[in-house]
C-alpha cells in the first residue's frame, strides 16, 4: 500500500476512486465506503482513502492502527492528511479542484450522506453533486450502515467504550476493540505473585474503556493467547500512570520489546485497591477463573 503520513505534500499519478473522511474508527460504516472504492479498481483506477487526521485525544485508532487496518482491507493508497488550516480553510470548490482533481486525479468519489468539507464545513454532498460534471468525476453517495434503528458512527463507538460495553463496540467496529504497542518493563509484581504479566503504555491520545479488568485475547507474533487484562493505575501497588497489563493463560515468555495487540472482549469488574498483595492475588485468581470460564476452559 502506498502511504502518505503527516504531510500535505502528496500526489497520485494514476486515476483513482477516493473516499474521504476522518475514518477515526474504521467502523462498519467506514469499511462500507472502503469496500466500495476497492470494488471500482476494475475500472482502471486505484483505491485511495483520504483520512483527515486531527491528532486530537480520545482516538479509537492511532494512526499506525488505522494504517494497519486499511492495509488489510487491500486499499491501494492511504493518505493521512493533517487537519491544518491550509487544508481545512480551503473553500469547498478549491478543495475539490486542487486536492481531489489535480493531486489525486479522482474519477470516482464515494462519501457518506452526512459528509462535510471545506471552510466552516460548508461543502457537502450537494456541493459535490454540483461539481461532478465540471470536474469530470462520478459521485457515489453511500447510505449509512445501521445497527438496529441507529446509524453506526464514531460517536456511537465512543459511547459503547465509555460504558465498557465491549460486545457492542465489537458489533459497531466489526472487530474487537484493541490496544497495541510494545511490551514495556513493569514492576514485576505479577511475577512476584506467581502470575507474570505483560505491560503496555498506550499513547495518551488512545481512547481506553473504563478502568477495570477485562477478558482479553492477545496476538503475539501471529499466535493468539487468551487472558485477562487490567486497565488503570494499579492502586494497590501505587503506579502513577494508566497502563494496560495482561496476564496470558499458561504462558510465561520474555516478551519485552515485542509488539503485541490486545483485544478487549468483556468487562468483568472495576479496578479497586486492596489492603494487601495477598488480597490482590486472591482476586486475580478469581479473575483468571472468570476468564477461563469465558473461554470454556
N, C-alpha and C positions, 0 to 999 in steps of 0.2 A: 504494500500500500504506500502510495506517495503521501508525504506528511509535511504540513507546514504548521509550525508551532510558534506562538508568541511574536508574530511579525505581521506587518501589513504588506510586506514585500513578497507577494505570491503571484504566480502566473501559471495558467494552464494552457498548454499549446493545442490540445485536442478539444473538439466539441464535447460538451458534457450535458448530463442530466443532473441537476443540482437540487438539493433540498436545504432549506435554511432554518435556523432557529438556535435556541440555546442548547438543546439536547443535553441538559444538565443531568438527567437521569437515564437517558436512553431507555425509557419505559416502553410499554407495548405500543403506545401511540407514535412515539418516535421511530420505533422499529418498523411500523407500518409504512411510514414515509420512506425509510431507507430501503425496504424491500421493493417499493415502487420504483425508485430510481435505479436500483440494481436490475430490475426487470427490463429497463429501457436499453440495456447495454447491447442488445441485438440490433439496435438502430444506429450503429456506428458512433456511439458516444460512450464516454466513461462516466461512472457514477461518482459524484462529489458531494460530500457532506460539509456544509459551511456552518461551523459552530461559532457563535458569538459568545465568547467566554468573558465573564465579568470579574473573575477572580475574587468574588465575594465569599463570605463564610457560608457554612451550612450546605456544603456541596454534597449531593447524593453520590457523585462520582468525582474523583480527582481527574485532572487532565490525562494522566497516564492511564487510569482505569477506563476513562472514556475512549481513549485511543485503542486500548486492547479489545474492547467490546465491538467498536466499529470495524476494526480489522477482522475480527472473527466473523462478521457478517458479510465479508467479501467485498466491501466497498473499495473502489479504486483509489480514492483520494480523500483525506480528511484535512480540512483547514480549520485550525483552532485560532480564530482571529480575535485579538484583544478588543474589548468593547471600549474603545477610546474615542475622544471627540472627533478625531479625523474620520472615523467610521460612523459613529452614532450621530454626528452632526450633519451628515450629508442629507440633502433634500432627497426624497424618495426617487425621483426620476434620475437624479445624478448617481445615486447608488446603483440603480438598475443599469445605467449606461456604462459607468466606469468600472464597477465591480463585476456584475453578472455578465455583461455582454463583452466588454473589452478585455477583462482579465481572465474570466472563466469560459468565455465562448459558450454560454448557456444556450442550448437548443430546446431543452425541456426544464421546466421549473415546477417542483412539487412542494406545496405548503399546506398546512392545516387551515381550517376555516377561520381561525382567530388570529392568523399571522399578522404582525405589525412590524414596520421597519421605518428607518429614516428619522430625520429630526423630529423630536417630540412624538415618535411613533405615529406619524401622520400618514404613512404609507400602509396599505392593507391589500387584501385580495382584490378589491375593486380597482385599486391603482394598478396592480399587475395585469389585470384583465384589459385595462385600457391601453397598456403599453405593449402588449404582446405582438400586435400587428406592426407597430412602429419599429420594434427592435427584432422581430423575426424569431420569437421563441413561442413555444406552446406551454400554456399554464395548466397544470392539473391541481385542482383543489381537492384534498383528500379528507373525507369525513373522519371525525374523531372516533377513536376506539372507546368503548364503554365497558364498565363493569356494573352490571345491573342497570340502574337508572342514571348512574353518574358517569360523566366523562372522565377518562383517565388523564391525569395531569401530574406535573411535578409537585404541585401543591397537595394533591391527594396522597402522593407517596410520602411527603414530609409529615402529613398528619398521621399516617399509619406508623411511621417510625417514631414520632413523638409519643405515640400511645404504646409503643413496644409491641405493636401488632405485626409480628414478623410474617405470619401466613398471608395477611392482607398485602403487605409490601411485596411479597413473592408474587402474588397474583397480578399486581399492577406492573411489576417490572418484568415478569416472565422469567425470573431467576431469583434465587435467594439474595437478600441484601448481604453485601460482603465488605470486609475491611482487608486491605492488602498492605504489605510493607516488608521491611527487613527485620528479622528477629534480632532483638537487642538483648544485652545482658541485663538481667534483673538482680534482685537482692537474694535470689535463690531460696526464698522462704518455702516455696513449694517443694523443692528438693529436700529441704530440712524436714518437712512433714511427710516425706516419702511419696510425694506427688509432684514430680518435676513439671514445670510449665514453660511455655514459650511466650515471649512478651513482644508486643508491637506498640510503638508510639505513633499513632496516625498523625498526619499533618493537621495543624489546627483548623484548617478550613473544612475538613471532612466531617460530615454530619454523622453523629453517633446516636443510637437509640438510648433510652434511659439507662442510668447506671444499674447494674444488677448482673444476674447470672443467666446465661442463655445456653440452650442446646445448640451445638455447632458442628460443622464439618470443615476440615482444613485441608487445603490442597498443598502438597509438598512434592515438588519435582514430579508432577503427574500422578501422584498417588493421593487418594482421599482417605483421611483419618477422622473418624467420629470423635467427639469430645464435648467438653463444656467450656464456656468462655465467660470470664468476668470482665465487665466494663466498669471502669471507675478508678478511684484513687486508693483502693485497698486501705480503708481507715484503720483496720486492726494493726497493720504494720507501719502506718504513718507515711505512706507515699505522698508526694506533693504534686504529682502530675496525673492526668487522666490517661489511662492506658487500656490496652486490650490484652488480657492474659488468658491463655488457653491451656487446658490440660487435655492431652491426647490419650485416649484409652489405649492401654497396653503398649505404649511407645515410649522409649527412652533413647532419644537420639540427640546428638550435638547439632543443633540447627542454627547456632549463632552465625549471623551473616547471610542466612538463606532467605530468599524471598518467598513468602507464603501468602495464601489467600484464605481468609476465614469467613465462612458463610454462617450467618446467624439465623437459626431456624425457628426457635421457640423461646419465649421469655419464661423463665422459671420463677425468679424471686428478685426482690430489690437487694441492692448492696447494703450490708449492715456491718457495724463494728461489734466485734466480740471481745469479751473480757480477757481471753487468753488464747494462745496459739492452739491449745488443746480443744477449745470450743470451736475455733475456726476449722481445725482438722475434722472434727466430727461433722460439722456442717458440709464441708467439702465432700466427705464420704457420702452424705445423703444426696448432695448434688450429683455426684457421679452415678449413684444408683438411679436417680431420676433420668439422667441422660441415657444410661444403658437400657432402661425400660423403654424410652422413646424409640431407640433403635432396635428394640426387640431382643436385646441380649441380657 
